[in-house]
Amino acid sequence: MKTLPLIAVALATIASPALAQETRATATQKLDAEFAASDANKDGFLSPAELEARMARMKLGGGRTLDATHAKRVAALFLARADTNKDGKVSQAESAALMGQVFSAYDLNRDGKVDASELAKARAAGKAAVGK
């Protein structure tokens, strides 16, 4: 599915801007902090507007950010993938479940860690999928 690589790139940027080696535990801590920071109204859910705002702040290569159109698109893809109960918002549990899937996809050698090489491969695959 094309959405997982795109979401993986987005989550990698959110969860680990300067990844050297990431464990599932450290990735979860970062995602929890990011979730809390993105939950502007502190209701325990990320709304489409909160997701768009977060994606608009996401740093890309060279310090660039997503333009409004792409931020909305990535937020919609994230919502479609993460919102498993289809209530129109993402709970902490739904976000964590998606992060777990992404982490497992990145952890190519299944050692419980994602190193720089694995991250580079995942980002390249995501970019290739987006380009198709």
N, C-alpha and C positions, 0 to 999 in steps of 0.2 A: 504494500500500500504506500502511495506517495506521501501521505500525510505524516507517517511515522518519521521518515528521514527529516522532513522539514521541522517537525516538532522537536526532533532530537537535536537539531542544530540550535533551535531556539532555547531549549532547555539547557543545552551545554553552555550557551552564552549566559543564561541566567544563573545557572548553578555554579559555574566554574570558569570565570573569566581568565584566570591565570593558573590553569590546572598543571600541576607537575605529576601528581598521582592522587587519585580520588578513590576513597573507599565508599561503599554503600552508606555507611554511617555518616561520613562527612558530607556526602552529597545530600542525604536526607536532612541534615542540620541546615545546610545552605538553602535547600528548597523550603523548609519550614520558615526560615527567616524571611525569605523572599515572598512567600505566601502572605505572611503577616504584614509585611511592608506594602504589598500590593492590594490588600483588603482595606481599601480606603474607608469604608463605612463600618468596619470591624464587626460585620455580621457573621463571619466564619465562612463566607463563600466569596468566590470571585465572579462578578457579573461580567457580561460582555464588555461593558464600558471600562471596568477595572482591568480586564485582560488587554483591551486595546491600549489603555494608558501605559501598562507595563511593557507591552511590545514596542510601543513608540519610544520608550526609554532604553530599550535593549541596544547595547553597544555592538557594533559590527567591526570588521577589520578597519583599521585606520581611524578609529574613533567615530566613525559614522553611525547614524541611527537609521532605523527604518522610516520611510516616509509614511504619511497617514494611510495611504491606500494599502501598502504592504503590511503595516501594523494591524490594520483591520482584518486583512486576509489571514495573517498568521494567527491572530486571536481567534478568528472563526474556526480555523483548522484545529487549534488547541481545544476549543470548546467542544467541537464535534467529536474529537477523540477522547477527551477527558470526562465529559459529562455523560457518564454511563447510565444514569437514571433518567436522562433527558428532561431535567427540570429547568434548563436554561441557565444554569450556573454551575460552578465547579467547587465542590467541597474540598476540604483539606485531604480527606481520605481518597477522593477521586484523583486529586493532583498527585498524591503520594503513589497511588497505584500506577499512574502513567509514568512517573519518574522511575519506578521500579522496572517497568518494561523497557524504558530507554536505557537505564543502567545495564540491564541484562544484555541488551543489543550491543552496547558499547564494549562490554567486558568479553572480548573475543576469546581470551584464553581461560575464562571462567575461574580466575583466581580471586575474585571478590574485589578487584581493584581495576580502575581504568587509568592507564598511564598515557603519556603524551602521544605515543605511537598509536594506541587504540583510538584516542580522541581524534587524531589527524585522519585516520582511516574512516571513522564515522562521519566526520565533517565532509570529507571528499565524497563519500557515498551520498550524503544528503544534498550536496551541491549538484552532483550529477543527476540525482532524481528530480530536483527542482528545475534543472535545465532541460529536461525532456519534455 
